[in-house]
């Protein structure tokens, strides 16, 4: 599924640094001046999923294909963007094209980085929130006046699913949960929609091997990379889930919208599968691994035969039966 998350915020709050860390390379220009990013940088990021390696070991395949999320690095907005300040109109158009928003606000203390309108995390958040609301209001006014430039229903920017990333100092990571809870309460957000990340630290982690990164995290006193949490949370706010296939050729996570039925899920693999869907063999991934694969799981009665009305569940391992 081709859904995307736009990384937005004021200039110089660490958006491009975060984007670079997500992609484990300097894919975007991270420069210390406003509007370093003019055109949006786009990249596809794998969703961390430890189940895949376990399933691959069971079916003895080396090829693993994870689910992915597309991130778009959008240049910094400023106060007045809804009226065209900065490069506001162009940037708002880029935000309009994404399905969800990752809103980065500055919490780090490096005064060598130009602040360009940034005051404190709460104020920074409210500036962008206000600009998106004003842009929506302007769109509604144009529609009401039946102006020609508004020819279709545009999704409201301020209503898009949103995650807020507090770009913090490394020293804040140990108290991340407390910081997240405090900020969420201040701005009236669900705690689950706020994540503390040190983009600078994540950039350093991205340059390390998996083993060295694990040791570094232990030294910092944290269990998981903030980026892993961000990618997983982005997947969730887009309303997505996965089903799994496991065979000798590959182990793979397939992306579907929550609530998808079996025939439509089969169609994600190949459009003909939806047309010619008959039934699906389905088993929870834990049962699949516990019984060592399809054969013994079937013998134990753990595999279910599901029909056209079956609603896919997160973690289903599936074999679709299709006609010619």
GIWOZI-V244062 format. One line per field, one symbol per residue. phi: phi as a letter, one per 30 degrees, with the letter a starting at -180 (. if undefined). psi: psi as a letter, one per 20 degrees, with the letter a starting at -180 (. if undefined). burial: I if it has 9 or more other ideal C-beta (glycine too) atoms within 8 Angstrom, else O. A space follows every 50 residues. Layout:
phi: ???
psi: ???
burial: ???
//
This chain:
phi: .ccbcccblddicjdddddddechaddbdcccadidccdddbaccddead ddddddddchbccbbddbbccbdceddbejedcjdicedddddddddcca bcccbdbdcdddcedhjdcaedddddddeddddddddddddddddhdddc cadcddddcdebcccddcdeddddcedddddddeddcicdedcbbdbcdd dddddddcdeddddddddddibdbddddddddddedddicbbbbbbadda cbcccbdejddedddddddaeddddcdcbbdbaddddeddcijdeddddd iccccccdcdcdcejdcbbdcbdd
psi: plqqpporrrqkijghgggghhjkrmiqonqlqqkhogqpppqppqopni hghgghhgjlqipporrrppqpoprpqrpjhijjqckggghhhhhhirhr poopqpiqjoiipphmipfrggggghgggghhghhgghghggghilqhin iropppgiiqppppooorqhiihhkggggggggghhjkqphijpppqohg ghhghhirrgghhggggghikqgqphhggggghgggiikqrqrqqoahgq pqppprqpiprghhghhhgphhhghkpfrpppqqhghghhjkagghhghi kipqoqahjppqqpjppqoppqr.
burial: OOIIIIIIIIIIIIIIIIIIIIIOOOOIOOOOOIIIIOOIIIIOIOIOIO IIOIIIOIIOIOOIOIIIIIIIIIIIIIOIIIOOOIOIOOIIOIIIOIOI IIIIIIIIOOOOOOIIIIOOIIOIIIIIIIIIIIIIOIIOOIIOOOOOOI OOOOOOIIOIIIIIIIIIOIOIIOOIOOIIIOIIOOIOIOOOIIIIIIII IIIIIIOIOOOOIOOIIOOIOOOOIIIIIIIIIIIOIIOIIIIIIIOOOI IIIIIIOOOIIIIIIIIIIOOOIIOIIOIIIIIIIOIIIOIOIIOIIIOO OIIOOIOOOIOIOOIIIIOIOIOO
//
